[in-house]
Amino acid sequence: MTLKIGITGGIGTGKTAASNFFKKLGVPVFNADQEAKWLMNNEPSLIQSIKDLFGNKAYIDNSLNRSFIADHIFKDQKIKEKMEKLVHPAVGNHFQKWVSKQDVPYILKEAALIYEIGDDENLDHVIVVDAALDERIERVRKRDNSNLDAISDRIKNQMEQHVKVRKADFILINNEGLGELEKAVYEMDKKLKDLAKLR
């Protein structure tokens, strides 16, 4: 039976870089954020539910009106919670169907939100990618061309990184550059394959 492993971490920690190294090793990776975007544009029942919540302006030419929805979500916490209650279960169902088609020792579910939505209960183990705060800020600044205030706001709006690290089953440290991260992923892959053999 395939092990379900979550991989998460705060903004700028490098969870996507780590996931890409796992992909290079042949590990199937389910990117929850990308799949959520796909479902919101392609899953008829979810599309209808979003229209029921926001009205027909939620879509323009059959595509999600992201700026319209983002505007409503940021202004109203209750609307944000209602939207999450529509999207997270849809992604969860999609994930379970995807997992059932995999025939490998383990898969990864890459997601910004795992502990925040209780998704760790649906996974066998969770990896948290960790990095020093100043390193994270510098990466996001270069990647998104953001200013420090905007980055700080985004970090403050996430679950504190030390809480994620404390909850983690496994930790990947990403302070020493991509070469060291790749080596750490290679070692983690061996560990997870050994774990899968014990199932």
N, C-alpha and C positions, 0 to 999 in steps of 0.2 A: 504494500500500500504506500502510495506516494506521500512523503512528508510535506506539510504545508508550512512554509517558513515566511514570516513577514520581514520586510526590511524597511526601516524608517529612520528618521533623524530630522532635526530642525533644519531650517533654511541654511544653505551654505555648508552643510556638513559633508556633502558629497555622496548622498545615497544613490543618485542616478549614476554617478561614475562607478560606484561599487557594483551596482546592478549590471552595468555594461560589462564589467570584468567577469561577472558570473555568466553572462550570456556568451562571452568568448569561450567559456569552458563547457558550453552546451546546455546550460541550465535554462529551462523555460522561465521567462519572467512575465508576470501579469502586472502591467502598470495601471493601478486603480484610477489615477487621475485621467489618463488618456482614455481608458475604457468608459469612465463616467461621461466624458465629452462625447464619445461615440454613441453611447446609449441615449443621451439627451437629444441627439439628432436623428436617431434611427429606430428607437424602440417605441412603437405606436402607443402602448398603454402609458408609458412614462411621459411621452410628449403630451398626451391628452391631460394627464394629471398636472403637468406644469402649466398648461393653458388654463386649466380650471383654477389654479392658484393665482396666476398673474394676469390672465386675460390673453386675448389673441396677439397682443403686442409682444408677447414672449418669443414669438418667432417671426422672422422676416424671410420670405421666399423659402420656407421650409428649413431654415437654419436658425439655431438658437440665437436670440438677440442678447448676447452676453453683456453688453454695456447696460441695457435696460434692466436685466435681472440683477447684475452686480450693484447697480444704483439702489434698488429696492432692498437687497440683502444687507447692504452696509448701513442703511437707515433704520432697519427694523429687525431686531433680534428674533422676534417671533416668526417673522417671514423666513428668516434664515434657517431657523429650526425646522419649520414646515418643509422647506426645500430639501434639507438634509434627510428628513424622514422619507422623502420620496426617492432620493437618489441613492443613498447608502444601501438600502435593501435591494434595489435593482442591480447595483454593482455586485453585491454579495451573491445574489442568485446567478448572475452572469459568471462570476468567479467559480462557483461550485460546478457549473456545467463545464467550464474550461478545464478545471482540475480533473474531472471525470474522464477527459479525453487524453490525459497525459500518462505515459508509461515510463516514468523515470524515478530514480531514488527520491528526489525532492524537487519542489518548485519554489519560486520566490513570488511573493506578492509585494510589489513596491508601492508604498502609500505614504502620503504625508500624515494622514490620520489613521492610527491603529489603536493606541491606548485611549485616545480621546473619544472614540465611538464604541469602545468595548470589543473591537474586532480581534484583539488578542485571544479572546475566548474561542474564536473560530479557527485559530491557527495552532500548530504544534509548538512552534518556537518563534521568537522574535529577535532579529538582529537590529541593534541600534548603531548607526554610524555616528561617530562623535568626532568633534574637532574643537580646538580652542576658539573662544568667541572672537578674538581679533582676526584670526585666520578666516573664520566664517564671514565676517563683515567685509573683509577685503575681497573675498571671492565673489560675493553678491554684488559688491560695488563695481567690480570689473565686468561681471557677467551681464548685469542688468543696467549698468550705467546709472545706478541709483545714488541718491544722496544719503548721508549717514542717518538723518532723521527718519527718512522713509524706511530704511533697513531696520533701524531700532524699533520702529512701530510694528513692523512685520514680525520681528523676533518676540516682542512683548505679547503679541496676539496669539503666539503658539504656546503649547504646553512647555514648561521650562525643561531645558535639555537635561539637566541633572536628574529630573524626575524620570524621564525616559530611560536614561542610563541605569538608574536604580532598578527599574522594572525589567530591563533587558535580560534575555537568556544568554545572548552573545553580544559582544561589542567589537566593532571595527574602528580602530583609531585612524584618523585621516589628517595627521598634522605634517607628515614628512614628504608629501608629494605623491603623484600618481603611481610611481614605481613601487613605493613601499605599500601603497594601498593594494596594488595588484598582487603583491606577494602575500599580504594578509588575506585577501580573498581566496587565493590558491590554497592556503592552509585551512581556511574555514570550509572550503569545498570538501576537502578530505575528511574533516571532522563531521560534516553533515552527512556525507556518504556512509561513514562508519555508523552514525546514529541510525540511519535508515535501515541498515542491515540488522539492527537490533529489534526492529518492529516485528 
